[in-house]
Amino acid sequence: MAAIPATNKRCKGRSDGVAPSLTARYLFIIEFEDGTRRELYQSFVVDGEEPPDDLHFLFKEGFNEAESFEPVFFADQLKMFIQNQEAKIRSNYDGVTNIRQKCVGIQAVN
């Protein structure tokens, strides 16, 4: 699958000055040899620019129900992100026995 171009062709423009973007949010659960666990929350920009934090949109009442979209175009990017994050986790922590991840959200800013 081809990489998404940096020109935001998949994200539409906004009239409020906030750049369009598509962001995936993941929770990584790390299990260690001694039986302990750790959770890490990571956000990944799939397309566009890094969006403002959620509080910005709450104060501006900018949360709306999203139209459905086909996630196929960014599936390969998400797989690569997960593999890279798991490699970083294994290099940063000793005694990792297992890493699980869960997509906890997709944010589209249009």
Secondary structure in CASP SS format (residue, H / E / C, confidence):
PFRMAT SS
TARGET T0000
AUTHOR 0000-0000-0000
METHOD secondary structure of the structure
MODEL  1
M C 1.00
A C 1.00
A C 1.00
I C 1.00
P C 1.00
A C 1.00
T C 1.00
N C 1.00
K C 1.00
R C 1.00
C C 1.00
K C 1.00
G C 1.00
R C 1.00
S C 1.00
D C 1.00
G C 1.00
V C 1.00
A C 1.00
P C 1.00
S E 1.00
L E 1.00
T E 1.00
A E 1.00
R E 1.00
Y E 1.00
L E 1.00
F E 1.00
I E 1.00
I E 1.00
E E 1.00
F E 1.00
E C 1.00
D C 1.00
G C 1.00
T C 1.00
R E 1.00
R E 1.00
E E 1.00
L E 1.00
Y E 1.00
Q E 1.00
S E 1.00
F E 1.00
V E 1.00
V E 1.00
D E 1.00
G E 1.00
E C 1.00
E C 1.00
P C 1.00
P C 1.00
D C 1.00
D H 1.00
L H 1.00
H H 1.00
F H 1.00
L H 1.00
F H 1.00
K C 1.00
E C 1.00
G C 1.00
F C 1.00
N C 1.00
E C 1.00
A C 1.00
E C 1.00
S C 1.00
F C 1.00
E C 1.00
P H 1.00
V H 1.00
F H 1.00
F H 1.00
A H 1.00
D H 1.00
Q H 1.00
L H 1.00
K H 1.00
M H 1.00
F H 1.00
I H 1.00
Q H 1.00
N H 1.00
Q H 1.00
E H 1.00
A H 1.00
K H 1.00
I H 1.00
R H 1.00
S H 1.00
N H 1.00
Y C 1.00
D C 1.00
G C 1.00
V E 1.00
T E 1.00
N E 1.00
I E 1.00
R E 1.00
Q E 1.00
K E 1.00
C E 1.00
V E 1.00
G E 1.00
I E 1.00
Q E 1.00
A E 1.00
V E 1.00
N C 1.00
END
